[in-house]
């Protein structure tokens, strides 16, 4: 019986570690439920929405776009760097 308890504990621990390291795996399971905010805060993820308006301007916001607008859901860990880096050749060499 003790061996079974240790195996179950190991499986639960491995599952918890996997979710901790890959939080975007769980968020689709709780999407649009009352648990969504709690799970996002606990796992440290942020959802952003990317969409284009009628003028072609790209918007990236944390609020959903207006009704009927096509959009893409972006999922980021809060400690991820989402700022694009500069191109390599941005300075002139003398």
N, C-alpha and C positions, 0 to 999 in steps of 0.2 A: 504494500500500500504506500509506503514511503517513497518507493521508486516512482510510482505513478504520480505522486504529488510533485516530485522533483521534475519530472518530465513536463507536466502541465505548467509548472512555474517557469521552466526554461522556454516553453513555447510562447507563453504570455509575455515574458521579458523580451524575447526576440521580436515578437510582433510590435510591442511598444517601441522598441528601438527603431524598427523599420519605419513606423509611422513618424517618429520624431525626426528621422533623417530625410524622409520623403513626405512632407505634409500634404503635398498636392494630391496624393493618392486618396486621402480621406475626404477632402473637401467636396468632391462631387457627390459623395454619399449623403451629406447633410445639406446640400444646396437647397435653398428655398424652404428651409425648416427653421423652427425657433432656435435650434442648436447652432446654426451657421455662425452667428457672431461669436458665441462662446468658443467654438472649435477654432475659428480663425485667430482669436486672441491667444488661445492656449498654444497653438502650433506656430504662431508667428507668421501667418501668411496674409497677404493683401490681394484683393481682386481689383483690377483696373479694367476699364472698358475703352476700346479703341474703335472709333467710328469717324466717318466723313460726313460733313454737312452738305447742303445743296450747292455751296460754292466750291466744294472740293477740299476744304480745310480739314486736316486731320486733328481730331480731338482725342486726348487720353485723359480720362477722368475716373474718379472713384464712384461716381453716380451713373446709373444706366442712362443711355441716350433717350431722346424723345421716342414716344411710341411709334412703331412702324419703321424705325431706322435700323438698317443692318449694322451689326457690331460684332466685335471679337472680344471674348473674355480672356484677360491675361492674368495669370496667377504668379505671384512672386513671394519669396520668403522675405521677411522684413529686413534681414541682414544682407540681402543680395544687392549688388551694385547694378542698378538699372540705367545709369547714366552712360551714354555711349562715349567711347574714348575718341580722342582727336585723331585725325589722319596722321600718318607718319611724317609727311613732307609739308608741315605747316609753317616752318621757319626757313628763312633764306640763309644760306651759308656764304660767308664773305671770303 
